[in-house]
């Protein structure tokens, strides 16, 4: 069901986030553009984010059903459109294989997007089963 909903809503969000009306959603949503490691194809998807200076953190809700974040199991390049500003950076997926770092990232997300952190399955001090993508802007 969520997959079908994403197929309907994502194109609309992509259109709005690239338009002059982006401010309706760009406080919480950005466009993330990446190259698939296996396919070599370019993909763009809207994601919820938290920005702190030159760092951007994305909580990957329902990560089991999403593939894009797996491109960043090893750090790699990424392009972003945040509030009308085009940025590039290096992204890296953080999983419960590094629980301290993951907990720190989710605490940052929780400060401004507590509902997103909970939707991604985060429990304070217990990030097991969660995934975040940390991006350092160029």
C-alpha atoms as one frame of an Amber mdcrd trajectory, in Angstrom:
protein
   0.000   0.000   0.000   2.754   2.449   0.945   4.568   1.643  -2.313   1.500
   2.598  -4.341   1.049   5.763  -2.308   4.701   6.708  -2.911   4.262   6.174
  -6.663   1.411   8.670  -6.623   2.769  11.258  -4.197   6.505  11.271  -5.020
   6.103  12.727  -8.547   3.878  15.482  -7.169   6.371  16.268  -4.385   9.244
  16.302  -6.885   7.350  18.811  -9.032   6.516  21.107  -6.107  10.032  20.933
  -4.588  11.499  22.072  -7.920   8.998  24.904  -8.317   8.761  28.376  -6.826
   6.239  26.900  -4.381   8.861  24.644  -2.773   8.568  26.488   0.544   5.258
  24.687   1.153   7.229  21.491   1.830  10.966  22.237   1.740  11.290  22.731
   5.488  10.876  18.958   5.880  11.432  17.504   2.401  14.349  17.648  -0.008
  15.171  15.963  -3.294  18.007  13.470  -3.187  19.679  12.511  -6.479  22.040
   9.565  -6.694  23.542   7.104  -9.153  22.619   3.465  -8.608  25.766   1.469
  -7.816  24.675  -1.551  -9.830  22.558   0.020 -12.573  24.559   3.213 -13.095
  21.226   5.003 -13.573  20.395   8.371 -12.030  17.485   8.482  -9.570  15.807
  11.315  -7.677  13.542  10.820  -4.696  11.982  13.103  -2.081  13.118  12.382
   1.473  12.568  13.917   4.892  15.723  15.448   6.315  17.326  17.385   9.137
  20.053  19.893   8.301  22.668  21.120  10.733  25.230  23.369   9.048  27.127
  21.371   6.448  25.553  18.071   7.523  22.251  16.579   6.435  20.716  13.503
   8.052  17.969  11.389   6.516  16.044   8.845   8.595  15.109   5.951   6.341
  11.621   4.915   7.404  10.613   1.372   6.430  14.159   0.784   5.217  13.513
  -2.891   4.488  11.338  -1.905   1.533  13.602   0.861   0.251  16.646   0.335
  -1.892  18.174   3.789  -2.442  20.014   3.972   0.902  21.892   0.743   0.155
  23.917   2.672  -2.431  25.597   4.337   0.546  26.777   1.330   2.500  30.095
   2.669   1.243  30.370   6.478   1.098  29.425   7.981  -2.242  28.448  11.178
  -3.989  24.990  12.666  -3.804  23.193  15.768  -5.088  20.440  17.520  -3.150
  17.865  20.206  -3.688  17.132  21.767  -0.312  14.792  24.758  -0.131  15.617
  25.703  -3.710  19.383  25.389  -3.175  21.376  22.806  -5.132  24.052  21.098
  -3.055  26.396  18.155  -3.420  27.987  15.998  -0.783  29.169  12.593   0.380
  26.602  10.252   1.838  27.056   7.230   4.059  24.435   4.835   5.408  24.611
   4.258   9.149  23.014   1.064  10.436  22.787  -0.648  13.798  26.211  -2.129
  13.052  27.396   1.208  14.546  24.811   1.715  17.312  26.484   4.686  19.031
  26.745   6.721  15.836  23.240   5.726  14.773  21.808   6.711  18.162  23.551
  10.100  17.917  22.103  10.735  14.438  18.596   9.765  15.527  18.859  12.017
  18.569  19.612  14.882  16.156  16.597  13.933  14.060  14.394  13.643  17.157
  15.119  17.223  18.229  13.226  18.633  15.238  11.381  15.667  13.702  10.369
  13.400  16.557   7.523  11.860  14.522   9.949  10.969  11.714  12.336   9.311
  14.158   9.511   7.265  15.645   8.148   6.379  12.194  11.622   5.073  11.314
  11.388   2.803  14.373  13.759   4.713  16.647  13.593   4.294  20.411  15.980
   6.552  22.403  19.077   4.608  23.327  17.974   1.596  21.275  18.511   2.216
  17.549  18.421  -1.483  16.597  16.797  -2.010  13.213  17.057   1.648  12.199
  18.901   3.201   9.272  20.029   6.784   8.721  22.017   8.350   5.919  24.499
  11.025   6.941  25.535  13.511   4.257  28.446  15.906   4.517  27.963  18.804
   2.121  30.847  19.876  -0.129
